[in-house]
Amino acid sequence: MIRPRWGRRNWSLMEKLKVKKITSLEKVFPFSEPTGEGMEDVLTALKGETVSFQMAYHWGGNRKGRAQIQATSPVKEHVMVRSVGLVPCEYPTHIAADDDYLTREPGLYPDLLREVQPWGVELISGQWKSLWVDLDTDGLEAGDYQIRVDMVVEGTVQGSVVVIVQVLPMRLSKMPVPHTEWLHTDCLANYYDVEVFSEKYWQIVENFVRTAVKRKCNMLLTPVFTPPLDTEVGGQRRTVQLVDVTVTTDGYQFGFDRFERWVEMCRRCGIRYYEISHLFSQWGAAMAPKIMGNKDGKQIQLFGWDTDATGAEYGEFLHQFLIAFKAELEKMDISKVTYFHVSDEPNESQFESYKAAKELMEKDLEGYEMIDALSDYSFYEKGVVSQPVCALDHIQPFLEKRPEKLWGYYCTAQYLDVSNRFIVQPGYRTRILGAQMYKYQLNGFLHWGYNFYNAEHSIFPIDPYRCTDAAGAFPSGDPFLVYPGKDGNPEESIRMMLMDEAMSDLCAMKCLEELAGRDAVMKCIEPEGREKVEFKSYPRSISYLTGMRKRINQEIAKYCR
């Protein structure tokens, strides 16, 4: 059989490859040309932030092609080009989704950001794809930096985009409030098949923490005991308990060597706040978490699903632990930046059990910060919770009678109107969070899924490259922001970068506030005659967000002269 020779003699390569410069907010689906909305030739940034854009491309050849990627810049070492990969979304959204979704149909959709290999990227006949381009401005002086990205097909440049990034002589402010994305270390141990607390385990965990910090997570869920999160009743997740427990004749003895190693890791990575894993079971605090300990020379489970949360035995254990742990926090000099959890997402029917559990803790935790994700206003109204972490679709009552400190969160249940980060939601719906947090002066943001690689309730592990929805439980993208790449290094997603942009917006707003006051910032967020930014109602366009950030940077630039 003689195969046809597909080359330049058959048709013009220039006619086969089409490229388009687009923003980071636009998601490129294979069978539709991106609009290019909001994209400009010159982008502005503050020192210390990552600026992203995309190079969309379409291959019109009858057969697959291949293009090598060449990035040229005077600061090439600060430029990273990644390919945007399609991932399976079998459950893209709940059936009751609103109209602000890119699709509701199952399929393969853009999310995974993967390093471009030396042999380049595949050109798939008749499909649109994109390259993700980052400029990391950390370490750069103020100035204009050109970035050129070429696609080389059969030795010839057949498509190019050029962007200039103008770095202003002002450094991006640090995250003004805590931001946590829950790290599930048992999922890392399971996926990479390593022993918990082995040297390989510690290195993998640190790799994932460093990436989180780079993308403006500054608080870390700390598993003093194995977190009782998304676990079926009676089920167990792999033990990742940092604190050693020994049963003695006088009660309990605690060892903190692994906890201290954890804190030192956090310090190396840039973590500022410590979020202690929940000391009672999820959804109501009825039981104790799984706690392992040494008794009579044997490692056994001391507490768990069969332990009454408010019983005398667990109450005494908790008292002894908290006394010892507070001394440890003082020793490590982190007591002022440590937050405690009671139980995750209690509802009104669980009010009394939550209240009883809270009272057990707070008698030993006077002066410490305590937070929990909940949405029922009665918990705050009745004084049980002083610092609520409220779902964004239930936050209005909390705004009307504002607690001194109020956090926000979203998850699978926040699928109507409010911001979220499902794979099939438009990019602006994720990035708007920064403006919302600033306007309403939220004191922190929490999400449960940095790397949850399990089916719902942790019944079995999943491969996140094949399953993005916790086995059909949550809209694709809700369970995790990063993929478990080779050699224990995470691979980022579009959604991770959009969250980073949202938090960069927040930091830039705080920077402008310090220079010109809050009113100046609000005029950039809500220009006269434009739609207001609220949690359920906000401008739904790429152009609004790119324009908003441009206005903020322009105002900051006035103070740089």
C-alpha positions as CSV (number, residue, x, y, z in Angstrom):
1,M,0.0,0.0,0.0
2,I,1.4,3.4,-0.9
3,R,0.5,6.2,1.6
4,P,-0.2,9.7,0.2
5,R,2.5,12.2,0.8
6,W,1.1,15.2,2.5
7,G,3.4,18.2,2.2
8,R,3.9,21.7,0.9
9,R,3.4,20.5,-2.7
10,N,-0.2,19.6,-1.9
11,W,-1.3,22.8,-0.3
12,S,-0.1,25.9,1.6
13,L,0.7,25.4,5.2
14,M,-0.2,29.0,5.8
15,E,-3.7,28.2,4.8
16,K,-3.9,25.3,7.1
17,L,-2.8,26.9,10.3
18,K,-4.8,29.8,11.8
19,V,-3.7,31.4,15.1
20,K,-5.5,33.9,17.4
21,K,-4.4,35.8,20.4
22,I,-6.9,35.6,23.3
23,T,-7.2,36.3,27.0
24,S,-6.8,33.8,29.8
25,L,-10.5,34.0,30.5
26,E,-11.6,32.4,27.3
27,K,-11.9,28.6,27.2
28,V,-11.2,27.1,23.8
29,F,-13.5,24.3,22.7
30,P,-12.4,22.2,19.7
31,F,-15.2,23.0,17.4
32,S,-15.8,26.7,17.9
33,E,-13.5,29.7,17.1
34,P,-12.7,31.8,20.2
35,T,-13.9,35.4,20.1
36,G,-10.8,37.1,21.3
37,E,-13.0,39.4,23.5
38,G,-11.0,41.7,25.8
39,M,-7.6,40.8,24.4
40,E,-5.1,43.7,23.9
41,D,-1.6,43.9,22.5
42,V,-0.3,45.5,25.7
43,L,-1.0,44.0,29.1
44,T,-0.1,45.6,32.4
45,A,1.0,44.0,35.6
46,L,2.4,44.7,39.0
47,K,5.7,43.2,40.1
48,G,5.3,39.7,41.6
49,E,2.2,38.5,39.7
50,T,1.8,36.1,36.8
51,V,0.4,37.5,33.6
52,S,-1.3,35.0,31.3
53,F,-2.7,34.9,27.8
54,Q,-3.4,32.2,25.2
55,M,-2.5,31.5,21.6
56,A,-5.4,29.7,20.1
57,Y,-4.8,27.7,16.9
58,H,-6.8,25.8,14.3
59,W,-5.4,23.2,12.0
60,G,-7.2,22.9,8.6
61,G,-5.2,20.0,7.2
62,N,-6.8,16.7,6.3
63,R,-4.2,14.8,8.4
64,K,-2.7,15.3,11.8
65,G,0.2,17.7,11.9
66,R,2.8,18.7,14.5
67,A,4.1,22.1,15.5
68,Q,7.2,23.0,17.6
69,I,6.8,25.9,19.9
70,Q,9.3,28.7,20.2
71,A,9.0,31.5,22.7
72,T,11.2,34.6,22.3
73,S,11.6,37.3,24.9
74,P,14.3,39.3,26.5
75,V,13.2,37.7,29.8
76,K,12.7,34.2,28.3
77,E,13.6,32.5,31.6
78,H,10.4,34.1,33.1
79,V,8.2,32.9,30.3
80,M,6.4,29.5,30.4
81,V,4.4,28.0,27.6
82,R,2.0,25.1,28.3
83,S,-0.5,23.3,26.1
84,V,-4.1,23.3,27.1
85,G,-5.4,19.7,27.3
86,L,-8.9,18.4,27.1
87,V,-10.2,16.4,30.1
88,P,-13.3,14.2,30.4
89,C,-16.3,15.8,31.9
90,E,-18.9,13.1,32.3
91,Y,-20.9,15.1,34.8
92,P,-20.3,18.7,33.8
93,T,-23.1,20.3,35.9
94,H,-26.2,19.7,37.9
95,I,-29.4,19.3,36.0
96,A,-30.7,22.6,37.5
97,A,-27.9,24.7,36.2
98,D,-28.5,28.3,35.2
99,D,-27.9,29.7,31.7
100,D,-24.4,30.9,32.4
101,Y,-22.5,27.7,31.4
102,L,-20.5,27.1,28.3
103,T,-22.2,23.7,27.8
104,R,-24.3,21.2,29.8
105,E,-23.3,18.3,27.6
106,P,-20.8,15.6,28.7
107,G,-17.6,15.7,26.7
108,L,-13.9,16.6,26.5
109,Y,-13.2,20.2,27.6
110,P,-10.2,22.4,28.1
111,D,-8.6,22.4,31.6
112,L,-5.2,20.7,32.0
113,L,-2.1,22.8,31.6
114,R,0.8,20.6,30.5
115,E,4.4,21.4,29.7
116,V,5.1,21.5,26.0
117,Q,7.6,18.8,25.0
118,P,10.6,19.4,22.7
119,W,8.7,17.6,19.8
120,G,5.9,20.2,20.1
121,V,2.1,19.9,20.0
122,E,-0.2,17.8,17.9
123,L,-2.3,19.6,15.3
124,I,-5.6,17.8,15.1
125,S,-7.5,18.2,11.9
126,G,-10.4,20.6,12.0
127,Q,-10.0,21.5,15.7
128,W,-9.3,24.6,17.8
129,K,-6.8,24.2,20.6
130,S,-4.7,26.7,22.6
131,L,-1.3,27.3,24.2
132,W,-1.2,28.9,27.7
133,V,1.5,31.6,28.0
134,D,2.7,32.9,31.4
135,L,5.0,35.7,32.3
136,D,6.2,35.4,35.9
137,T,7.1,39.0,36.8
138,D,8.7,38.1,40.1
139,G,12.3,39.4,40.0
140,L,11.7,41.7,37.0
141,E,12.4,45.4,37.0
142,A,9.7,47.8,35.8
143,G,9.5,48.0,32.0
144,D,8.0,46.7,28.8
145,Y,8.7,43.1,27.9
146,Q,7.8,41.6,24.5
147,I,6.8,38.0,24.3
148,R,6.6,36.3,20.9
149,V,5.3,32.8,20.5
150,D,5.9,31.0,17.2
151,M,4.4,27.8,15.9
152,V,6.9,26.0,13.6
153,V,5.5,23.4,11.1
154,E,7.9,21.5,9.0
155,G,10.8,23.8,9.8
156,T,8.9,27.0,9.0
157,V,7.2,29.6,11.2
158,Q,3.5,29.3,10.2
159,G,1.9,31.2,13.0
160,S,2.9,33.8,15.6
161,V,1.5,36.1,18.3
162,V,3.2,39.0,20.0
163,V,2.2,40.5,23.3
164,I,3.9,43.3,25.3
165,V,3.7,43.1,29.1
166,Q,4.2,46.4,30.8
167,V,5.4,45.8,34.4
168,L,4.7,48.8,36.6
169,P,7.2,49.9,39.3
170,M,4.9,48.7,42.1
171,R,4.8,45.4,43.8
172,L,1.6,43.4,44.1
173,S,0.4,43.4,47.7
174,K,0.4,40.2,49.7
175,M,-2.8,38.3,50.2
176,P,-4.6,40.5,52.7
177,V,-6.7,37.6,54.1
178,P,-6.4,33.8,54.5
179,H,-7.0,31.7,51.4
180,T,-7.2,27.9,51.9
181,E,-7.7,25.1,49.4
182,W,-7.9,21.9,51.3
183,L,-4.9,19.6,50.7
184,H,-5.7,15.9,51.0
185,T,-2.4,14.2,51.7
186,D,-4.0,10.7,51.8
187,C,-4.9,11.2,48.1
188,L,-1.3,11.9,47.3
189,A,-0.1,8.8,49.2
190,N,-2.7,6.7,47.4
191,Y,-2.1,8.1,43.9
192,Y,1.7,7.9,44.0
193,D,1.7,4.6,46.0
194,V,4.1,5.9,48.8
195,E,4.1,5.2,52.5
196,V,2.7,8.0,54.6
197,F,5.6,10.0,56.2
198,S,8.2,8.4,54.0
199,E,10.8,10.8,52.6
200,K,9.1,10.5,49.2
201,Y,5.8,11.4,50.8
202,W,7.2,14.5,52.4
203,Q,8.7,15.6,49.1
204,I,5.5,15.1,47.2
205,V,3.4,17.0,49.8
206,E,5.9,19.9,49.7
207,N,5.7,20.0,45.9
208,F,2.0,20.4,46.1
209,V,2.2,23.0,48.9
210,R,4.7,25.1,46.9
211,T,2.4,25.2,44.0
212,A,-0.6,26.2,46.1
213,V,1.5,29.1,47.7
214,K,2.7,30.2,44.3
215,R,-1.0,30.6,43.4
216,K,-1.8,32.7,46.5
217,C,-2.9,30.0,49.0
218,N,-1.5,31.1,52.3
219,M,-3.3,28.8,54.7
220,L,-2.9,25.0,54.9
221,L,-5.2,22.3,56.3
222,T,-3.0,20.6,58.9
223,P,-4.0,17.0,59.7
224,V,-3.1,16.8,63.4
225,F,-5.6,13.9,63.2
226,T,-6.8,12.3,59.9
227,P,-9.4,14.8,58.6
228,P,-13.0,13.5,58.9
229,L,-13.9,15.0,55.5
230,D,-16.0,13.4,52.8
231,T,-16.0,10.0,54.4
232,E,-18.9,7.6,54.4
233,V,-20.3,6.8,57.9
234,G,-18.4,3.9,59.2
235,G,-15.7,4.2,56.5
236,Q,-12.1,5.3,56.8
237,R,-9.6,7.3,54.9
238,R,-5.9,6.5,55.0
239,T,-4.2,7.6,58.3
240,V,-2.2,10.8,57.9
241,Q,-2.2,11.8,61.6
242,L,0.7,14.1,62.5
243,V,0.4,13.9,66.2
244,D,1.6,10.8,68.1
245,V,-0.7,9.6,70.9
246,T,0.2,7.3,73.7
247,V,-2.2,6.0,76.3
248,T,-0.7,6.2,79.8
249,T,-1.9,5.4,83.3
250,D,-2.5,9.1,83.8
251,G,-4.3,9.7,80.5
252,Y,-2.5,10.6,77.3
253,Q,0.9,11.6,76.1
254,F,1.5,13.5,72.8
255,G,4.4,13.6,70.5
256,F,4.8,16.5,68.0
257,D,7.8,15.6,65.9
258,R,5.9,15.1,62.7
259,F,3.8,18.2,63.4
260,E,7.0,20.3,63.8
261,R,8.3,18.9,60.5
262,W,5.1,20.0,58.9
263,V,5.4,23.5,60.3
264,E,9.0,23.8,59.1
265,M,7.8,22.6,55.6
266,C,5.1,25.3,55.6
267,R,7.6,28.0,56.6
268,R,9.9,27.0,53.7
269,C,7.0,27.1,51.3
270,G,5.6,30.4,52.5
271,I,2.4,29.3,54.3
272,R,1.3,32.0,56.8
273,Y,-1.7,30.4,58.5
274,Y,-2.4,27.0,59.9
275,E,-5.9,25.4,59.7
276,I,-6.2,22.6,62.2
277,S,-8.3,19.6,60.8
278,H,-11.7,19.2,62.3
279,L,-11.9,17.7,65.8
280,F,-15.4,16.3,65.2
281,S,-17.1,14.4,62.4
282,Q,-18.5,16.1,59.3
283,W,-22.1,17.3,59.0
284,G,-23.1,17.7,62.6
285,A,-20.2,16.8,65.0
286,A,-21.9,13.7,66.3
287,M,-18.8,11.5,66.4
288,A,-15.1,11.9,66.9
289,P,-12.6,11.8,64.0
290,K,-10.4,8.7,63.5
291,I,-7.6,9.0,66.1
292,M,-4.8,6.4,66.3
293,G,-2.7,5.8,69.4
294,N,-0.3,3.5,71.1
295,K,-1.8,1.4,73.9
296,D,0.0,-1.3,75.7
297,G,2.7,-1.3,72.9
298,K,0.2,-1.7,70.1
299,Q,-1.0,0.9,67.6
300,I,-4.8,0.9,67.6
301,Q,-7.7,3.1,66.8
302,L,-8.7,5.0,70.0
303,F,-11.7,7.0,68.6
304,G,-13.8,7.1,65.5
305,W,-17.3,6.5,64.3
306,D,-18.3,4.6,67.4
307,T,-17.2,7.4,69.7
308,D,-19.9,9.7,71.1
309,A,-18.5,13.2,70.4
310,T,-19.7,14.6,73.7
311,G,-19.0,11.6,75.8
312,A,-16.7,11.8,78.9
313,E,-14.0,9.7,77.3
314,Y,-13.5,11.9,74.2
315,G,-14.1,15.0,76.2
316,E,-11.2,14.2,78.5
317,F,-8.9,13.2,75.6
318,L,-9.8,16.5,73.8
319,H,-9.0,18.5,76.9
320,Q,-5.6,16.9,77.4
321,F,-4.8,17.2,73.8
322,L,-5.7,20.9,73.5
323,I,-3.7,21.8,76.6
324,A,-0.6,20.1,75.2
325,F,-1.2,21.4,71.7
326,K,-1.5,25.0,72.8
327,A,1.9,24.7,74.4
328,E,3.3,23.3,71.2
329,L,1.8,26.1,69.2
330,E,3.4,28.6,71.5
331,K,6.7,26.7,71.2
332,M,6.5,26.9,67.4
333,D,5.4,30.6,67.6
334,I,2.3,30.1,65.5
335,S,-0.5,30.4,68.0
336,K,-1.6,33.7,66.6
337,V,-1.9,32.3,63.1
338,T,-3.7,29.0,63.9
339,Y,-7.3,28.4,63.2
340,F,-9.5,25.6,64.6
341,H,-12.4,23.7,63.1
342,V,-15.3,22.0,65.0
343,S,-17.3,20.3,62.2
344,D,-17.7,20.9,58.5
345,E,-21.1,22.1,57.1
346,P,-23.6,21.5,59.9
347,N,-27.2,22.3,59.2
348,E,-30.1,23.5,61.3
349,S,-31.1,20.0,62.4
350,Q,-27.6,19.5,63.8
351,F,-27.5,22.7,65.8
352,E,-27.5,21.1,69.2
353,S,-24.8,18.5,68.5
354,Y,-22.6,21.2,66.9
355,K,-23.2,23.5,69.9
356,A,-22.2,20.8,72.4
357,A,-19.0,20.0,70.4
358,K,-18.1,23.7,70.2
359,E,-18.5,24.1,73.9
360,L,-16.1,21.2,74.5
361,M,-13.4,22.9,72.5
362,E,-13.8,26.6,73.3
363,K,-13.3,26.1,77.1
364,D,-9.6,25.3,76.2
365,L,-9.3,27.6,73.2
366,E,-10.0,31.0,74.6
367,G,-8.4,33.6,72.4
368,Y,-8.0,31.3,69.4
369,E,-9.6,31.7,66.0
370,M,-12.4,29.2,65.2
371,I,-14.0,28.9,61.8
372,D,-16.4,26.5,60.1
373,A,-18.1,26.3,56.7
374,L,-21.9,26.7,57.3
375,S,-24.8,28.5,55.7
376,D,-27.5,28.6,58.3
377,Y,-27.7,32.1,59.8
378,S,-29.1,30.8,63.1
379,F,-25.6,29.5,64.1
380,Y,-24.3,33.0,64.1
381,E,-27.5,34.6,65.4
382,K,-27.6,32.3,68.4
383,G,-23.9,33.0,69.2
384,V,-22.6,29.5,68.4
385,V,-20.3,30.7,65.6
386,S,-18.6,34.1,65.7
387,Q,-16.6,33.7,62.5
388,P,-18.7,31.9,59.9
389,V,-17.5,30.7,56.6
390,C,-20.6,31.1,54.5
391,A,-21.6,29.7,51.1
392,L,-21.8,32.6,48.7
393,D,-25.4,31.8,47.7
394,H,-26.5,32.1,51.4
395,I,-24.4,35.0,52.4
396,Q,-27.0,37.8,52.2
397,P,-28.3,37.5,55.8
398,F,-24.8,37.6,57.1
399,L,-24.1,40.8,55.1
400,E,-27.2,42.5,56.5
401,K,-26.2,41.8,60.1
402,R,-22.5,41.5,59.5
403,P,-20.3,39.5,61.9
404,E,-17.0,41.2,62.8
405,K,-15.3,38.5,60.6
406,L,-17.0,36.8,57.7
407,W,-15.5,34.3,55.2
408,G,-16.8,32.9,52.0
409,Y,-16.7,29.6,50.3
410,Y,-18.4,27.6,47.5
411,C,-18.5,24.0,46.5
412,T,-20.8,21.6,44.5
413,A,-23.9,23.2,45.9
414,Q,-23.2,26.7,44.6
415,Y,-24.2,26.1,41.0
416,L,-26.8,28.8,40.5
417,D,-25.8,32.4,39.7
418,V,-22.8,32.7,42.1
419,S,-19.1,32.5,41.3
420,N,-17.6,29.0,41.1
421,R,-15.0,27.1,39.1
422,F,-16.5,24.2,37.3
423,I,-14.7,23.3,34.1
424,V,-17.7,24.2,31.9
425,Q,-18.3,27.6,33.6
426,P,-16.9,30.7,31.8
427,G,-13.6,32.1,33.0
428,Y,-15.1,35.4,34.2
429,R,-17.4,33.5,36.6
430,T,-14.3,32.2,38.4
431,R,-12.3,35.4,38.3
432,I,-15.1,37.7,39.5
433,L,-14.4,36.4,43.1
434,G,-11.6,38.8,43.7
435,A,-13.8,41.8,43.1
436,Q,-16.6,40.3,45.3
437,M,-14.2,39.6,48.1
438,Y,-12.9,43.2,48.0
439,K,-16.3,44.9,47.8
440,Y,-17.8,42.9,50.6
441,Q,-14.5,42.9,52.7
442,L,-14.5,39.1,53.2
443,N,-12.0,38.0,55.8
444,G,-11.0,34.8,54.1
445,F,-11.9,32.3,51.4
446,L,-12.1,28.5,51.7
447,H,-12.6,25.6,49.2
448,W,-12.6,22.0,50.0
449,G,-10.9,20.6,46.9
450,Y,-7.3,21.3,46.1
451,N,-6.6,17.7,45.3
452,F,-9.5,15.4,46.2
453,Y,-8.8,12.3,44.1
454,N,-11.5,10.0,45.5
455,A,-15.1,9.1,44.7
456,E,-17.7,10.8,46.9
457,H,-17.4,9.8,50.5
458,S,-13.9,8.4,49.7
459,I,-15.4,5.0,48.9
460,F,-12.6,4.4,46.4
461,P,-9.8,6.4,44.7
462,I,-10.1,7.7,41.2
463,D,-7.7,8.7,38.5
464,P,-8.2,12.5,38.1
465,Y,-7.0,12.4,34.5
466,R,-9.9,10.1,33.7
467,C,-12.5,11.3,36.2
468,T,-13.0,14.9,37.1
469,D,-16.3,14.6,39.0
470,A,-15.7,12.3,42.0
471,A,-17.4,9.4,40.1
472,G,-20.4,11.5,39.0
473,A,-21.0,13.2,42.4
474,F,-19.8,16.8,41.8
475,P,-19.7,18.9,38.7
476,S,-16.4,18.4,36.9
477,G,-13.6,20.5,38.4
478,D,-15.2,20.9,41.8
479,P,-13.0,18.2,43.5
480,F,-9.6,19.5,42.6
481,L,-7.5,22.3,41.1
482,V,-4.3,20.4,40.3
483,Y,-3.6,17.1,38.6
484,P,-1.0,14.6,40.0
485,G,1.8,14.9,37.5
486,K,4.9,12.7,37.1
487,D,7.6,12.6,39.7
488,G,5.3,13.9,42.4
489,N,4.8,17.3,40.9
490,P,1.4,18.8,40.3
491,E,0.1,19.9,36.9
492,E,-2.0,23.0,37.1
493,S,-5.4,23.7,35.5
494,I,-7.0,26.7,33.8
495,R,-9.1,27.0,36.9
496,M,-6.0,27.2,39.2
497,M,-4.7,30.1,37.1
498,L,-8.1,31.8,37.1
499,M,-8.2,31.6,40.9
500,D,-4.7,33.1,41.0
501,E,-5.9,35.9,38.8
502,A,-8.9,36.5,41.0
503,M,-6.6,36.8,44.1
504,S,-4.1,39.0,42.2
505,D,-7.1,41.3,41.4
506,L,-7.8,41.4,45.2
507,C,-4.2,42.1,46.0
508,A,-4.0,44.9,43.4
509,M,-7.2,46.4,44.8
510,K,-5.6,46.5,48.2
511,C,-2.5,48.1,46.7
512,L,-4.6,50.9,45.2
513,E,-6.6,51.3,48.4
514,E,-3.3,52.0,50.3
515,L,-2.4,54.6,47.7
516,A,-5.7,56.3,47.0
517,G,-8.4,55.0,49.3
518,R,-11.3,52.6,49.1
519,D,-13.5,54.9,47.0
520,A,-10.9,55.0,44.2
521,V,-11.0,51.2,44.1
522,M,-14.7,51.0,44.0
523,K,-14.9,53.4,41.1
524,C,-12.7,51.0,39.2
525,I,-14.9,48.0,40.2
526,E,-18.2,49.8,39.6
527,P,-17.8,52.6,37.1
528,E,-20.7,55.0,36.9
529,G,-23.4,53.6,34.7
530,R,-22.2,50.0,34.9
531,E,-23.7,47.0,36.6
532,K,-23.0,46.6,40.3
533,V,-20.9,43.7,41.5
534,E,-22.9,41.5,43.9
535,F,-22.7,37.8,44.7
536,K,-25.6,36.7,42.5
537,S,-25.5,39.6,40.0
538,Y,-22.4,40.9,38.4
539,P,-21.1,41.8,34.9
540,R,-20.8,38.6,33.0
541,S,-18.2,39.3,30.4
542,I,-14.5,38.9,29.7
543,S,-14.3,42.6,28.7
544,Y,-15.6,43.7,32.1
545,L,-12.8,41.9,34.0
546,T,-10.0,42.9,31.7
547,G,-11.2,46.4,31.7
548,M,-11.6,46.5,35.5
549,R,-8.1,45.3,36.1
550,K,-6.8,47.8,33.5
551,R,-8.5,50.6,35.3
552,I,-7.0,49.6,38.6
553,N,-3.5,49.4,37.1
554,Q,-3.9,52.8,35.4
555,E,-4.8,54.3,38.8
556,I,-1.8,52.7,40.5
557,A,0.5,53.9,37.7
558,K,-0.4,57.5,38.6
559,Y,1.4,57.0,41.8
560,C,4.5,55.5,40.2
561,R,5.7,58.7,38.4
